[in-house]
């Protein structure tokens, strides 16, 4: 089932998934996170890491990368900080070698050229060279994190492309995929109608686009 979900999500873009999340009343659009390379594509399940500022007791930025399985998305919650990074070239090189699906950071990364050269997908708020060593520490692994205003839990699905990142709760993945496919197919029919000479308004009405976009109400 996991492989089927991965395959189906890989066929969808974040715009259709975002519309599906809206229709289902789910908050999954991670605000402010974009790829280092706009051609990057990311699909996988989350391994979550939460960071906090270093206290008097010190701490480490984390030694988790060697334990992750291929296809995993590393999801790092650094509270949106722009002044210190939690991801750099050694992590990128290791993640790429292990076949991880990519990295999503609510914060910044560094050594961005390495990620681009290796075609390893990294989505973050920006780039900045200053290390997180002695500035932040791991507060928890496999814990709920906040990524761009979205709660992401261990095992949730992440999809990223040129337009950003969406997070999909595991239990809602099938419904989101089904809804996104319906939206994409309807838009394809509308485009065909426009090419056939219909106005955009008429094409939308013909194929029930406004009804499709209306949020479903769940009791």
C-alpha positions, -999 to +999 in steps of 0.1 A: +000+000+000+029+024+008+044+018-026+010+025-043+006+058-024+041+068-033+035+060-070+002+079-071+016+110-053+045+111-077+020+116-105+004+146-089+017+182-085+015+203-054-012+226-068-037+197-073-028+183-039-032+217-023-067+221-039-075+186-026-064+194+009-086+226+008-116+206-003-111+181+025-106+208+050-070+198+058-041+222+065-011+208+046+005+237+026+039+244+042+042+282+039+075+297+028+095+266+018+109+264-017+134+241-034+170+251-040+166+239-075+132+245-090+134+213-110+135+192-078+108+167-070+103+151-036+079+123-025+083+103+007+074+097+043+086+119+071+114+113+096+109+143+119+135+162+140+128+191+163+155+216+172+157+241+201+183+267+211+213+253+230+211+257+268+237+254+295+236+216+291+248+218+255+236+192+230+241+179+195+227+189+161+220+152+156+235+119+145+205+103+128+213+101+091+230+067+090+199+050+105+174+062+078+159+040+051+159+048+014+129+069+003+127+088+036+121+125+037+141+142+065+119+169+081+137+194+103+119+219+125+143+247+133+115+271+142+119+290+110+153+304+121+172+322+094+204+328+114+217+292+118+216+261+097+209+224+105+218+209+071+250+210+051+271+192+026+281+162+046+244+154+054+235+160+017+263+137+005+253+110+029+215+113+022+221+112-015+243+081-013+217+064+009+188+072-015+168+094+008+139+112-010+149+147+002+150+171+030+125+197+042+136+224+066+116+250+085+148+271+086+178+274+064+204+251+048+240+257+037+264+243+011+235+246-014+257+240-044+264+204-032+226+196-031+222+211-066+252+192-080+239+159-066+203+166-077+193+160-040+160+178-032+163+203-004+133+226+005+140+254+030+132+290+038+166+302+024+203+296+025+228+308+051+263+296+059+265+298+097+266+264+115+240+253+140+268+237+161+267+252+196+236+272+187+209+246+184+204+210+196+180+182+189+150+182+212+133+151+198+132+125+170+100+111+155+080+138+173+053+161+159+069+192+143+057+225+129+068+230+093+056+262+076+026+264+099+017+227+093+018+200+119+038+171+105+040+138+123+064+108+118+053+089+087+032+116+071+036+120+034+056+150+019+054+161-017+075+189-031+080+205-065+088+240-079+058+255-061+066+243-026+058+215-002+026+199+010+022+175+039-005+148+039-015+129+070-010+091+065-046+083+073-059+109+048-035+100+019-060+079-001-087+105+001-064+133-009-051+114-039-086+105-050-097+142-047-066+155-064-070+132-094-106+143-098-095+179-098-067+173-123-090+154-146-116+181-145-090+208-153-078+187-182-114+186-196-117+224-191-085+230-211-098+208-239-131+227-239-112+260-241-091+247-270-124+236-287-137+272-286-155+275-252-149+305-230-132+297-197-164+306-177-185+283-199-160+255-197-159+257-160-196+256-157-198+227-182-176+205-161-187+216-126-154+231-116-169+254-089-187+225-073-155+205-073-136+233-056-162+237-028-149+225+006-165+193+019-181+196+053-172+167+076-193+160+107 
